[in-house]
């Protein structure tokens, strides 16, 4: 993420995909956390939505 406005762009996937409960992105950490319902949306769909916004994302193991 290059600009703080990018955070808002990435967080907008919450409105684009069913099953997304919350998206929290950090410009400083260049990281986002997505809380989602796995029965409604897949990890691949989330990564694809981020890519459509023009950014690269990779899934990390959850705690």
N, C-alpha and C positions, 0 to 999 in steps of 0.2 A: 504494500500500500504506500503510495507516494504522498497523498494529501489527506488531511482530515475529512474532506468531503467523500473520499473513497470509502470511509467507514460507513457513512450513511448509504452509499450505493450498495455495498455488500450486505448491510443489514436489511435492505429492501427485499431480499429473498424471502423474508418472513411473510410478506404480502403476496408473493408469487407462487408459493408452494403450499398445498394443504398438508397439515400435520406438523408444520413448524410451530413450536410453542414460543420460542424465544431465540434471538440471535444477538450476541454481544461481541462486537469487534473492537480491537484495540490498535490504534495507529502506532503507538510506541512499541508494542510487543509484536506487531505485524502478525496478529493471531486473532482468530475468532472462535467462539464457542457456540454451538448450536444445540438447543434442546428440542428434540423432535419425537414424534410418535412413529416408531418403526413400522407400524402396520399401515401407515398412510403415505409415507415417503421414504425413499431409500437413501443411503449414503451417496450412491452414485448420482441420484437426482440432485442432491444438494451440491455436490461438486460441479455438476454440469451447470447449475444455476449460477454459481460463482464464476465459472468460466464465461458464461454469457455476459456477465458484467465486465469482463475483460481482465480478470484476475486468475491467478493460479492458486489452487488450494490442494492440500493433502490431508488425509485423515490421520489423526494420531490416536493412539490407544487411550481410551477413557480410564479414569481412576476408579 
